[in-house]
Amino acid sequence: MIFKKRKARNILLIFGVGSASSVLASTIVYHSINDNTNSNKFSIFNLRKPNFISKNNLDLSNLDPSITDINIKELEKVKPQENPKLETNQDSIVVNPLVENIAKEQKVPPKQKEEIKKKEENTKAQNQALFQPQPPQKREKLNRVHKKLIIDGVEVDAIVEPPLERIYSSNDIIKGITNRKPYQNNAVGEVISVEVTDKLRKAQVDKVKKIGSGTGLFDDFRLHSWIKEPELDPNTKEGLAKLTKVLFMTENDRYNYSNLIHRFLRLLNSPKIKEFLKEPAQNQYEQKIAEFKSDLENFQAEYDKFDKETYAEAADFHKLPKDQQTDQAWQPIKEKFRMLEEKKHELEGYKERKNVWLISNLDPSKFAKLAPRVDQDLEKGYSLDPNNSYINENGEIDSYAFSPAPGFNNVTDRLSRDNKERRVFDFNTWYPLNGPDILNDKYPGWTNTDVTSQYKDQLGLPDAGVKLKSLKKDDGTKSGIILEIDASYNNAYAKAKDIIEKVKQQNIDITGYKIVNMGKLGRQSFKEILKALPDKIKLLKLFYEGFDTSDLIELENKEIDELGLYTTSNNIYDDIWTINPLALRKVAWVNTNDFNAPGGYIGGYIPPSVIKFDGLSFDEGDYSVDSNGNITSLERINNGLRLAYWTRNNEPFFQGGFGPGLKPDHNEAGNSWPLGLDLSRTKHIRSLKGLQFNDIEGKNAGTRKLKRLKLYSEGEYFNIDVDDLNDGQFDTIMISEMPQMPKTKIWFSDKSTKKVKITSRNKHQLTASGKSNLQALFRWADQLDKDGYKVYVDSNETKQYIQESGFIPELASNDVKII
């Protein structure tokens, strides 16, 4: 490089000399440092040996950092002092293997104290972790047995796991929250594996191709309609035209066609379709496909032209002067729109002519192979469901759904067992009662007779609103009487308690009590009526017209074999339905088997239906509070939560809206649970503080979370204490996972509540957890004003506590009532 200017050359010289001087100075200083200083040495050895010594008794003091463990000495073994042996009664001692090897106190050389202290701290942390609630252990496989099963007429070798008995916790038994008649959800066990044979595979093929069932691939009832009329023959041009027109004539016709076509659509769109046609159709295939394409293009052009002309005429009509836009002038255009709609449906038929012809000419004998993935389900003991079978793109038989092996359908078995063993008026099928039969007490195999007149004078019955029915089983083995009270009759409602008392006094054997139209006349109280019921009841059927079920707590100490909770409201899945689980302590079975579909019939009739409770609620008597407003006991509420969330969660009633998991009796964590909690009747409970949402017995991992929470409020302000916020659990128990469909919500009993007022009874400050709970409260409570997240306080002192929390505290008016 040539420097043309003297100044540039001088600058370069200065920088060069400076850099060399720096390097030289650094080198001199480094080598002048003594090796015995406290500096660290990092050594690398080129050794073909393991890098690390896998021992926990190494002396790690005075070592250099290194990527290998070289020449590290072991710690000296310290002999423990011998302690005198104590004589013990071995039979009375239970040794916990997790804590069996706790080290005894011993003298340790000073240089090892720090190391041993660290080990003790690690051991302590490990032991604490071991005693935390653990995930459910894997079930033992020792009870698996080999068994012969008959699946679709074929005998197969299978490995079966019989059902395990459900065992209640001794603590739950003491608390009185177990079912007095233990409930088993799964009593059929599980098929672990099946030996899949060619005979079993052939049986599946034969089943889905079977003629006569009306459900198979080539026996579908919708397919039958194509061939029952000669004029609809798809192999003639005229017949195919008529058939495709019929298939799209009404909305119901189009729906039926759609449900049929999906069973073959994969193959119809596959290049392999020709291989599976009957021989005449194979010879015509190319010609027919070209013909269908040409016809569709021609009709599409005709339709487009007619569509354009119709809308053009309509546009011209609207351009006419108002006095010329008469009904008579519009009539021809209106007719054209009607014809256009017909052509539209006809066009749909043209588009499907190819598929209709192909389906009609499929050769059933050529479908003899199952899809490879079917074997996986056969190995688990499942078989093809003819209703849901279809043909894939390779011409193989597959299915959207599979059926359990005979005797291993847990759903139908549970329904059958409940109907036979849990129902008072039992029957031996898995079918539910329909709405009218629920209301009229009609059970399969039983005869129902009105016997009201026989008891009218004896019980002083009113002229209307009270009935007695005699039910006798058709085989003569059982009989019973149902007493029905209709609360929509004022006289019957007023005399209900007195009638029940007379029944008890006269020792009349009533099998079932039934109250209908509860709440139909407004806010009726049924507390005294339910309290008057006998302490032991075989059957109780309650029909609610309103959502208030708080009076059910009067059933808590009554032994009820079967409880039916019904409504004729169209809101059986409404969020508002809640129940106090403590009311069901001694109920052996809550009937969930019967009709539970929302919606009514033509004319407005809404059939009675089982209520789906997806929320829990509690009452004022379920907790204790001191004179300062501090809650002193939540034992009853926590017992109620545990009853529903864990102890009796294998029962369908306590599984909320999503039903059981794979192991409902032994892994409750896999079951669903009620997602709502109503605390609006517990006036002093303002948060979830102290409430237990996990399994305190440690059998199940996980936490029961909430989608809905209703809290007590009165007036403009929702009053909550700092202590209730600090431990409120809003931020951890309210479901925050996305997507929010519907959104998690907190709301208040008083609809006028719009603001939050914070008190500090015990002069405590808002913690980080309290701040997080306050944020969660504002996030989920849409009822609150979000005015800059302003909160109100009861004093300047509390205001100071809140000031640094990110919220805007402001003194509330003095006339606010604080509970």
C-alpha positions in Angstrom: 0.0 0.0 0.0 1.3 3.5 -0.8 0.7 6.3 1.6 0.6 9.5 -0.3 0.2 11.7 2.8 2.7 12.0 5.6 0.0 12.3 8.2 -1.6 9.0 7.5 1.8 7.2 7.7 2.5 8.7 11.1 -0.9 7.6 12.5 -0.4 4.0 11.3 3.1 3.9 13.0 1.7 5.2 16.3 -1.1 2.4 16.4 1.4 -0.3 15.5 3.8 0.6 18.3 1.0 0.8 20.9 -0.4 -2.6 20.1 2.9 -4.3 20.3 3.6 -2.7 23.7 0.2 -3.9 25.1 0.9 -7.5 24.1 4.4 -7.4 25.6 3.2 -6.0 28.9 0.4 -8.6 29.2 2.8 -11.5 28.7 5.3 -10.2 31.3 2.5 -9.8 34.0 1.0 -13.2 33.3 4.3 -15.1 33.7 5.2 -13.1 36.8 2.1 -14.6 38.7 3.1 -17.3 41.2 1.5 -20.7 40.7 0.6 -20.9 44.3 -1.9 -18.0 44.2 -5.7 -18.5 44.5 -6.1 -18.5 40.7 -7.8 -21.4 39.0 -6.1 -23.8 36.6 -8.1 -25.4 33.8 -6.3 -28.6 32.7 -7.1 -30.8 29.7 -5.7 -34.3 29.4 -5.8 -36.4 26.3 -7.0 -39.7 28.0 -9.1 -42.5 26.5 -10.8 -43.1 29.8 -14.3 -42.3 31.2 -14.6 -38.6 32.0 -16.5 -38.9 35.2 -16.3 -41.2 38.3 -19.8 -42.3 39.2 -19.5 -42.3 43.0 -21.0 -40.1 45.7 -18.2 -40.5 48.3 -15.4 -38.4 46.6 -13.3 -35.8 48.3 -14.1 -32.7 46.2 -12.0 -30.2 48.2 -8.8 -28.6 46.8 -9.5 -29.7 43.2 -8.8 -28.0 40.0 -11.6 -27.5 37.5 -11.3 -30.2 34.8 -13.4 -32.0 32.3 -12.3 -35.4 33.7 -12.3 -37.0 37.2 -8.6 -37.9 37.6 -7.0 -39.2 40.8 -9.8 -38.0 43.0 -9.6 -39.7 46.5 -12.5 -41.1 48.3 -13.7 -39.7 51.6 -12.5 -41.6 54.7 -15.3 -43.8 56.0 -16.6 -42.7 59.3 -17.6 -45.5 61.7 -20.9 -44.7 63.4 -21.0 -45.0 67.1 -22.8 -48.1 68.3 -26.0 -47.4 70.2 -27.4 -49.9 72.6 -30.2 -52.0 71.1 -33.7 -51.4 72.2 -36.1 -54.3 72.7 -39.2 -53.7 70.6 -42.4 -55.5 69.7 -41.9 -56.1 66.0 -45.5 -56.8 65.4 -46.5 -53.3 66.4 -44.0 -51.5 64.2 -44.6 -50.6 60.6 -41.4 -49.6 58.8 -41.7 -47.2 55.9 -39.2 -48.2 53.3 -38.8 -44.6 52.2 -37.4 -43.5 55.6 -35.9 -46.8 56.8 -32.3 -45.7 56.3 -32.2 -42.4 58.1 -28.6 -41.7 59.3 -28.0 -41.7 63.0 -26.2 -38.7 64.6 -22.5 -39.2 64.7 -19.3 -37.3 65.2 -17.7 -36.1 62.0 -14.3 -34.6 61.3 -14.5 -30.8 60.8 -13.4 -30.8 57.2 -16.3 -33.1 56.2 -19.1 -31.3 58.1 -20.0 -29.0 55.2 -20.1 -31.9 52.7 -22.3 -34.1 54.9 -24.6 -31.1 55.7 -25.2 -30.7 52.0 -25.9 -34.4 51.6 -28.4 -34.3 54.5 -30.2 -31.3 52.9 -30.4 -33.2 49.6 -31.8 -36.3 51.4 -34.4 -34.2 53.2 -35.5 -32.6 49.9 -35.8 -36.0 48.3 -37.8 -37.4 51.2 -40.2 -34.4 51.1 -40.7 -34.9 47.4 -41.5 -38.6 48.0 -44.3 -37.7 50.4 -46.0 -35.3 48.0 -49.2 -36.7 46.2 -47.9 -39.0 43.5 -49.4 -39.9 40.1 -51.5 -43.1 40.3 -49.3 -46.2 40.1 -49.6 -48.6 37.2 -52.1 -51.4 37.9 -50.6 -54.8 38.6 -50.7 -57.2 35.7 -50.9 -60.3 37.9 -54.6 -60.7 37.6 -54.6 -61.0 33.8 -56.0 -64.2 32.6 -56.2 -66.2 29.3 -59.7 -66.6 28.1 -61.7 -67.8 25.0 -64.0 -65.1 23.6 -66.6 -65.3 20.8 -66.4 -62.3 18.5 -68.8 -62.2 15.6 -69.2 -66.0 15.8 -65.4 -66.7 15.9 -63.7 -68.2 18.9 -60.5 -66.4 19.7 -57.8 -66.6 22.3 -57.6 -63.4 24.5 -55.9 -62.0 27.5 -58.4 -60.3 29.8 -57.9 -58.1 32.8 -60.9 -58.7 35.2 -62.2 -55.6 37.0 -60.6 -54.6 40.3 -62.8 -53.9 43.3 -63.0 -50.2 44.2 -61.6 -49.6 47.7 -62.7 -46.5 49.7 -60.2 -44.6 51.8 -60.6 -45.3 55.6 -60.6 -41.6 56.2 -63.4 -41.0 53.7 -65.4 -43.8 55.4 -64.9 -42.0 58.8 -66.0 -38.7 57.2 -69.2 -40.3 55.9 -68.6 -39.3 52.3 -68.5 -42.8 50.7 -71.4 -44.5 49.0 -73.2 -46.6 51.6 -73.8 -49.1 48.8 -70.4 -49.1 47.0 -70.7 -48.3 43.3 -68.6 -49.9 40.6 -68.6 -48.1 37.3 -66.7 -50.8 35.3 -67.6 -54.4 36.2 -66.7 -56.0 33.0 -62.9 -55.6 33.0 -60.9 -55.0 29.9 -59.7 -57.0 26.9 -55.9 -56.5 26.8 -55.2 -58.4 23.6 -56.8 -60.8 21.1 -55.1 -63.2 18.7 -56.2 -62.0 15.3 -56.9 -64.8 12.9 -57.9 -65.0 9.2 -61.3 -66.3 10.4 -61.8 -63.2 12.6 -60.9 -61.0 9.6 -63.3 -62.8 7.3 -66.0 -62.4 9.9 -65.5 -58.7 9.9 -65.8 -58.5 6.1 -68.9 -60.7 6.1 -70.5 -58.6 8.8 -70.2 -55.3 7.0 -71.4 -56.8 3.7 -74.3 -58.7 5.2 -77.6 -58.3 3.5 -80.7 -57.9 5.7 -79.4 -55.7 8.5 -80.1 -52.5 6.7 -76.8 -51.1 8.0 -74.0 -52.7 6.0 -72.1 -51.2 3.1 -74.2 -52.7 0.4 -77.4 -53.1 2.5 -77.8 -49.4 3.5 -81.4 -48.5 3.6 -80.7 -45.4 1.5 -79.2 -47.6 -1.2 -82.3 -49.8 -1.2 -84.4 -46.8 -2.4 -82.3 -46.6 -5.6 -83.2 -50.1 -6.8 -86.7 -50.6 -5.5 -88.3 -48.7 -8.4 -87.5 -49.9 -12.0 -87.9 -46.4 -13.4 -85.0 -45.2 -11.2 -82.5 -47.7 -12.8 -79.2 -45.9 -12.8 -77.9 -48.0 -15.7 -80.4 -46.2 -18.1 -80.1 -42.6 -19.0 -83.7 -41.8 -18.1 -83.5 -43.8 -14.8 -80.3 -42.1 -13.7 -81.8 -38.6 -14.5 -84.9 -39.4 -12.4 -82.9 -40.9 -9.6 -80.5 -38.0 -9.2 -83.4 -35.6 -9.3 -85.1 -37.5 -6.5 -81.9 -37.7 -4.4 -81.8 -33.8 -4.2 -85.5 -33.0 -4.1 -85.7 -32.1 -0.4 -83.3 -31.2 2.3 -83.9 -34.6 4.0 -83.1 -36.3 0.7 -79.8 -34.4 0.3 -78.9 -35.3 3.9 -79.5 -39.0 3.3 -77.5 -38.9 0.2 -74.6 -37.2 2.0 -74.6 -39.8 4.7 -74.4 -42.6 2.1 -71.8 -41.1 -0.3 -69.2 -40.6 2.4 -68.9 -44.3 2.8 -67.6 -44.7 -0.8 -66.2 -41.3 -1.6 -62.5 -42.2 -1.0 -62.8 -45.0 -3.6 -64.9 -43.0 -6.0 -62.1 -40.4 -6.2 -59.4 -43.0 -6.5 -57.8 -44.1 -9.8 -58.4 -47.7 -8.6 -62.2 -47.4 -8.8 -62.5 -49.3 -12.2 -61.0 -52.4 -10.6 -64.0 -52.7 -8.3 -66.8 -52.4 -10.8 -68.9 -55.1 -12.2 -67.7 -56.4 -15.5 -70.3 -54.6 -17.8 -69.6 -51.3 -16.0 -65.8 -51.8 -16.4 -66.3 -52.1 -20.2 -68.4 -48.9 -20.3 -66.3 -46.9 -17.8 -64.4 -44.6 -20.1 -67.4 -43.9 -22.2 -69.7 -43.2 -19.2 -67.2 -40.9 -17.5 -66.8 -38.8 -20.7 -70.6 -38.8 -21.1 -71.1 -37.6 -17.5 -68.6 -34.8 -18.0 -70.1 -33.6 -21.2 -73.7 -33.6 -19.8 -72.5 -31.7 -16.8 -70.8 -29.0 -18.9 -73.8 -28.6 -21.1 -76.2 -28.3 -18.2 -73.9 -26.0 -16.3 -73.9 -23.6 -19.3 -77.7 -23.8 -19.6 -78.0 -23.1 -15.9 -75.6 -20.1 -16.0 -77.5 -18.6 -18.9 -80.8 -19.0 -17.2 -79.4 -17.6 -14.0 -78.0 -14.5 -15.8 -81.3 -13.9 -17.7 -83.4 -14.2 -14.5 -81.4 -11.7 -12.5 -81.2 -9.3 -15.5 -85.0 -9.3 -15.7 -85.3 -8.7 -12.0 -82.9 -5.8 -12.2 -84.9 -4.3 -15.1 -88.1 -4.7 -13.1 -86.6 -2.6 -10.2 -85.6 0.1 -12.7 -89.3 0.6 -13.7 -91.2 3.5 -12.3 -93.0 2.7 -9.0 -96.4 2.7 -10.6 -95.3 0.0 -13.1 -93.8 -2.4 -10.4 -97.0 -4.3 -10.0 -97.5 -7.9 -8.8 -98.7 -8.8 -12.3 -95.4 -7.6 -13.8 -93.4 -9.4 -11.2 -95.2 -12.7 -11.5 -93.3 -14.1 -14.6 -90.0 -13.2 -12.9 -91.1 -14.8 -9.7 -91.8 -18.0 -11.7 -88.4 -17.8 -13.3 -86.8 -17.7 -9.8 -88.8 -20.8 -8.8 -87.6 -22.6 -11.9 -84.0 -21.4 -11.2 -84.2 -23.1 -7.8 -85.3 -26.3 -9.4 -82.5 -26.1 -11.9 -80.1 -25.6 -9.1 -81.1 -28.9 -7.5 -81.0 -30.5 -10.9 -77.5 -29.2 -11.3 -76.5 -30.9 -8.0 -77.9 -34.1 -9.5 -75.8 -33.7 -12.7 -72.7 -33.3 -10.5 -73.4 -36.6 -8.7 -74.5 -38.7 -11.7 -71.0 -40.2 -12.0 -70.9 -41.2 -8.4 -74.4 -42.6 -8.3 -73.7 -44.7 -11.3 -70.4 -45.9 -9.9 -71.9 -46.9 -6.5 -74.7 -48.7 -8.2 -72.2 -50.8 -10.2 -69.7 -51.7 -7.4 -69.1 -55.5 -7.2 -69.5 -56.5 -3.5 -67.5 -59.7 -4.1 -64.4 -57.7 -4.8 -64.3 -56.2 -1.3 -62.7 -58.9 0.8 -59.7 -57.1 2.4 -59.6 -55.1 5.6 -57.5 -51.9 5.9 -54.2 -52.6 7.7 -55.0 -50.4 10.6 -58.1 -52.5 11.4 -55.9 -55.2 12.8 -54.8 -52.9 15.6 -58.3 -52.6 16.8 -59.1 -56.3 16.4 -56.0 -57.0 18.6 -57.6 -54.9 21.3 -60.8 -56.9 21.2 -62.9 -54.5 19.1 -64.8 -55.3 15.9 -66.1 -53.3 13.0 -69.3 -51.4 13.3 -71.4 -52.0 10.2 -73.1 -48.6 10.6 -69.8 -46.8 10.5 -67.9 -48.9 8.0 -66.6 -47.4 4.7 -64.3 -48.2 1.7 -60.9 -46.5 1.5 -59.1 -45.4 -1.6 -57.5 -48.8 -2.0 -60.8 -50.7 -1.9 -60.2 -51.9 1.6 -62.8 -52.0 4.3 -62.4 -49.7 7.3 -64.6 -48.1 9.9 -65.1 -44.8 11.7 -66.0 -46.7 14.9 -65.6 -50.1 16.5 -67.6 -52.1 19.0 -66.2 -53.7 22.1 -66.1 -57.5 22.4 -69.4 -59.1 23.7 -69.5 -58.8 27.4 -66.9 -56.0 27.5 -69.0 -53.0 26.6 -68.6 -51.0 29.8 -71.3 -48.4 28.9 -74.2 -50.7 28.1 -73.1 -53.1 30.9 -73.2 -50.2 33.5 -76.6 -49.0 32.2 -78.0 -52.6 32.4 -76.6 -53.2 35.9 -78.0 -49.9 37.1 -81.4 -50.6 35.6 -81.4 -54.1 37.1 -79.7 -53.6 40.5 -80.1 -49.9 41.4 -83.6 -49.1 40.1 -86.3 -49.7 42.6 -88.7 -50.6 39.8 -86.1 -52.6 37.9 -85.9 -54.0 34.4 -83.3 -56.0 32.5 -82.1 -53.8 29.6 -79.7 -50.9 29.1 -82.3 -48.7 27.5 -83.3 -45.4 29.3 -86.9 -44.3 30.1 -88.2 -41.7 27.7 -89.7 -38.4 28.9 -93.4 -39.4 29.1 -92.6 -42.7 30.9 -90.4 -40.8 33.4 -93.4 -38.6 34.3 -96.0 -41.3 34.2 -94.0 -43.9 36.2 -94.1 -46.5 33.4 -91.4 -49.1 33.6 -90.9 -52.0 31.2 -92.4 -55.2 32.7 -94.5 -53.3 35.3 -98.2 -52.5 35.4 -99.3 -49.2 36.7 -102.7 -48.7 38.4 -104.2 -45.5 40.0 -105.3 -46.3 43.6 -105.9 -42.8 44.8 -109.5 -43.4 45.8 -108.4 -46.2 48.2 -106.5 -43.7 50.3 -108.5 -40.4 49.8 -110.4 -40.5 53.1 -107.6 -42.3 55.1 -105.1 -39.5 54.3 -107.5 -36.6 53.8 -106.4 -36.0 50.3 -107.4 -32.8 48.4 -109.6 -33.1 45.3 -106.7 -32.5 43.0 -102.9 -32.6 43.0 -102.3 -35.8 44.9 -102.2 -39.3 43.5 -101.2 -42.8 44.6 -100.2 -45.4 42.0 -99.8 -49.2 42.5 -97.0 -50.8 40.4 -96.8 -54.6 40.1 -94.2 -56.5 38.2 -95.6 -58.6 35.4 -94.0 -61.8 36.7 -95.6 -61.3 40.1 -92.4 -61.0 42.1 -92.5 -57.4 43.2 -94.9 -54.5 43.8 -94.9 -51.0 45.2 -96.8 -47.7 45.7 -95.8 -44.2 44.5 -97.2 -41.1 46.3 -97.3 -38.2 43.9 -97.7 -34.5 44.9 -98.3 -31.8 42.3 -96.9 -28.6 43.7 -98.7 -26.5 41.0 -101.9 -27.1 43.0 -101.9 -24.7 46.0 -104.0 -27.0 48.1 -101.7 -30.0 47.4 -98.6 -28.0 48.1 -100.1 -26.7 51.4 -101.1 -30.2 52.6 -98.0 -32.0 51.4 -96.2 -32.1 54.8 -99.4 -33.1 56.6 -100.0 -36.0 54.1 -96.5 -37.3 54.5 -96.8 -37.2 58.3 -100.1 -39.2 58.2 -98.4 -41.8 55.9 -95.7 -42.3 58.5 -98.1 -42.3 61.5 -100.3 -45.0 59.8 -97.3 -47.0 58.7 -98.5 -47.1 55.1 -95.8 -48.7 53.0 -94.9 -46.2 50.3 -92.2 -47.3 48.0 -91.6 -44.0 46.2 -92.3 -40.4 46.8 -92.7 -38.0 43.9 -93.1 -34.2 43.7 -93.8 -32.6 40.4 -93.9 -28.9 39.2 -91.5 -27.8 42.0 -91.2 -24.0 41.7 -93.8 -23.6 39.0 -95.8 -21.2 41.1 -92.7 -19.0 41.9 -90.4 -19.2 44.9 -91.9 -22.1 46.8 -90.0 -23.6 49.7 -89.8 -27.4 49.9 -87.5 -27.5 53.0 -90.3 -28.6 55.4 -91.8 -31.0 52.9 -88.4 -32.7 52.3 -87.6 -32.7 56.0 -90.9 -34.5 56.7 -90.0 -37.4 54.4 -89.1 -40.7 56.2 -85.5 -41.3 57.1 -85.4 -44.3 54.8 -86.8 -44.0 51.3 -86.5 -46.5 48.4 -87.4 -44.0 45.6 -87.6 -40.2 45.5 -88.4 -38.4 42.2 -88.3 -34.6 42.1 -89.3 -32.5 39.1 -88.0 -28.9 39.1 -89.4 -26.0 37.1 -87.0 -23.5 38.7 -83.3 -23.7 39.3 -83.3 -23.4 43.1 -82.3 -26.8 44.5 -81.0 -25.5 47.9 -83.8 -27.3 49.8 -82.2 -30.6 48.9 -79.8 -30.2 51.9 -82.7 -31.6 54.0 -82.0 -35.0 52.4 -78.5 -35.2 53.9 -79.3 -37.7 56.7 -81.9 -39.7 54.8 -81.1 -43.1 53.3 -82.4 -43.0 49.8 -81.9 -45.9 47.4 -82.7 -44.1 44.2 -83.0 -40.4 43.6 -84.3 -38.9 40.3 -83.8 -35.2 39.6 -85.8 -34.1 36.5 -87.0 -30.9 34.8 -89.4 -30.0 32.0 -87.3 -26.9 31.4 -85.5 -26.7 28.1 -82.3 -25.8 30.0 -81.1 -29.2 31.3 -77.4 -28.3 30.7 -77.7 -24.7 32.0 -74.7 -23.5 34.0 -77.2 -22.4 36.8 -78.0 -26.0 37.8 -76.0 -26.7 41.0 -76.3 -29.1 43.9 -74.9 -29.3 47.4 -73.0 -32.6 47.3 -73.6 -33.1 51.1 -77.3 -33.5 50.4 -76.3 -36.8 48.6 -74.3 -38.3 51.5 -76.7 -41.2 52.0 -78.1 -41.5 48.5 -77.0 -44.8 47.0 -77.8 -44.0 43.4 -78.6 -40.8 41.6 -80.3 -41.8 38.3 -78.5 -40.4 35.3 -79.7 -43.2 32.9 -82.9 -41.7 31.7 -83.8 -39.4 28.9 -81.5 -36.3 29.1 -81.7 -34.6 25.7 -82.6 -30.9 25.5 -85.3 -29.7 23.1 -89.0 -30.2 22.8 -91.5 -31.6 20.3 -93.8 -29.9 17.7 -96.4 -27.9 19.5 -94.1 -26.8 22.3 -94.2 -29.9 24.5 -91.0 -30.4 26.4 -90.6 -33.9 27.8 -89.2 -34.4 31.4 -85.5 -35.0 31.3 -82.7 -35.8 33.7 -81.0 -32.6 34.9 -77.3 -32.4 34.2 -75.6 -30.9 37.2 -72.3 -29.3 36.2 -71.9 -27.3 39.4 -71.6 -27.7 43.1 -73.0 -25.3 45.8 -72.9 -24.9 49.6 -75.0 -23.3 52.3 -74.5 -21.1 55.4 -74.4 -24.1 57.7 -71.5 -25.7 55.9 -68.8 -23.5 57.5 -67.9 -21.7 60.8 -67.0 -18.1 61.3 -65.9 -16.1 64.4 -67.2 -12.7 65.6 -64.6 -10.8 63.6 -65.7 -12.4 60.3 -62.7 -14.8 60.1 -63.6 -18.3 58.9 -62.6 -20.9 61.5 -63.7 -24.1 59.8 -64.3 -25.3 56.2 -64.4 -29.0 57.0 -67.9 -29.6 55.8 -67.3 -27.8 52.5 -64.0 -29.6 51.9 -65.7 -32.9 52.6 -68.4 -32.0 50.1 -65.8 -31.1 47.5 -63.9 -34.3 48.1 -67.1 -36.4 47.9 -67.8 -35.0 44.4 -64.3 -34.5 43.0 -62.7 -37.8 44.2 -64.5 -40.2 46.6 -67.6 -40.7 44.5 -66.3 -39.3 41.2 -66.6 -42.8 39.6 -70.4 -42.3 39.7 -71.8 -40.7 36.5 -73.7 -38.0 38.5 -70.4 -36.5 39.8 -68.6 -36.5 36.5 -70.0 -33.2 35.2 -70.6 -32.8 31.5 -67.8 -34.9 30.0 -68.1 -38.3 31.6 -65.7 -41.0 32.7 -62.0 -41.6 31.8 -60.5 -44.9 30.9 -60.3 -46.2 34.5 -63.2 -44.5 36.2 -63.0 -46.6 39.4 -59.2 -46.5 39.9 -58.0 -43.3 38.3 -60.4 -40.6 39.2 -58.0 -38.0 37.8 -59.0 -39.2 34.3 -62.7 -38.5 35.0 -64.3 -35.2 34.4 -65.9 -33.3 37.3 -68.4 -30.5 37.9 -66.8 -27.3 36.5 -69.0 -24.8 38.4 -69.0 -23.7 42.1 -71.7 -21.6 43.6 -70.7 -19.9 46.9 -73.4 -17.2 46.8 -75.3 -18.8 49.7 -72.1 -18.7 51.9 -72.1 -15.0 52.8 -68.7 -14.9 54.5 -66.7 -16.9 51.9 -65.4 -14.4 49.4 -62.7 -16.4 47.7 -61.4 -20.0 47.4 -59.1 -19.6 50.4 -58.8 -22.9 52.3 -60.8 -24.9 49.8 -59.2 -28.2 48.7 -59.2 -29.0 45.0 -56.5 -31.7 45.0 -56.7 -35.3 46.2 -55.4 -34.9 49.8 -55.0 -38.7 50.1 -52.4 -38.6 47.4 -53.9 -41.3 45.2 -54.5 -38.9 42.2 -52.3 -36.3 40.8 -53.7 -33.1 39.4 -56.1 -30.4 40.6 -59.8 -29.9 40.0 -60.2 -26.5 38.3 -63.2 -24.3 37.8 -64.8 -22.8 34.8 -67.5 -20.9 36.7 -67.6 -19.3 40.2 -70.5 -17.4 41.8 -69.8 -15.4 44.9 -72.0 -13.6 47.4 -72.3 -9.8 47.1 -74.7 -7.2 48.3 -75.1 -3.8 46.7 -72.6 -1.9 44.6 -69.4 -3.3 46.1 -68.0 -6.9 46.3 -66.3 -6.8 49.7 -63.2 -8.9 50.2 -60.5 -9.0 52.8 -56.8 -8.8 52.1 -56.3 -12.3 53.7 -59.0 -13.7 51.4 -57.2 -12.3 48.4 -53.7 -13.4 49.5 -54.8 -17.0 49.6 -57.7 -16.7 47.2 -56.7 -19.3 44.6 -58.4 -17.4 41.8 -55.2 -17.3 39.8 -54.6 -21.1 40.1 -58.0 -22.7 40.2 -59.9 -20.7 37.6 -59.2 -22.3 34.2 -57.0 -20.0 32.2 -55.9 -22.3 29.4 -56.8 -21.3 25.9 -59.0 -21.4 23.9 -61.7 -20.1 26.2 -64.9 -21.6 24.8 -66.9 -20.4 26.6 -64.9 -18.0 28.7 -64.1 -18.7 32.3 -66.3 -16.5 34.5 -66.8 -15.2 38.0 -70.0 -13.4 38.8 -71.9 -12.2 41.9 -75.2 -12.9 43.5 -76.2 -9.2 43.3 -76.4 -8.1 39.7 -75.8 -4.4 40.7 -72.3 -5.2 42.0 -69.8 -3.4 39.8 -66.9 -2.6 42.1 -64.4 -4.3 44.5 -63.9 -3.1 48.0 -60.9 -4.4 49.9 -60.8 -4.5 53.7 -57.9 -5.5 56.1 -59.4 -6.9 59.3 -56.1 -8.2 60.5 -54.0 -5.2 59.2 -52.2 -7.4 56.7 -50.7 -6.2 53.4 -51.5 -7.4 49.9 -48.9 -10.0 48.9 -47.7 -10.9 45.4 -50.2 -13.8 45.5 -52.9 -11.4 46.6 -52.1 -9.1 43.7 -52.3 -12.0 41.3 -55.6 -13.1 42.7 -57.0 -9.6 42.4 -55.9 -9.5 38.7 -57.6 -12.8 38.1 -60.8 -11.5 39.7 -60.9 -8.6 37.4 -60.0 -10.8 34.4 -62.8 -13.3 34.9 -65.5 -11.1 36.4 -67.1 -9.3 33.4 -69.6 -7.8 35.9 -67.0 -5.5 37.3 -66.2 -2.1 36.0 -62.7 -2.1 34.5 -62.2 1.6 35.2 -58.4 1.5 35.2 -58.7 -1.4 37.6 -59.8 0.9 40.4 -60.4 -0.7 43.7 -62.0 0.7 46.8 -60.7 0.4 50.4 -62.2 0.8 53.9 -59.5 3.0 55.3 -56.4 5.0 54.6 -54.3 2.3 56.1 -55.6 -0.3 53.7 -55.2 2.2 50.9 -51.5 2.4 51.7 -51.3 -1.4 51.6 -52.8 -1.5 48.1 -51.0 1.6 46.7 -48.0 -0.4 45.4 -49.9 -3.3 43.9 -50.5 -1.6 40.5 -54.2 -1.0 41.3 -55.7 2.4 42.0 -57.1 2.4 45.5 -59.8 4.9 46.5 -61.7 5.3 49.8 -65.3 3.9 49.5 -68.3 5.8 50.8 -69.1 5.3 54.5 -72.5 3.8 54.0 -71.2 0.5 52.5 -72.3 -2.5 54.5 -69.4 -4.9 55.2 -70.2 -8.5 56.1 
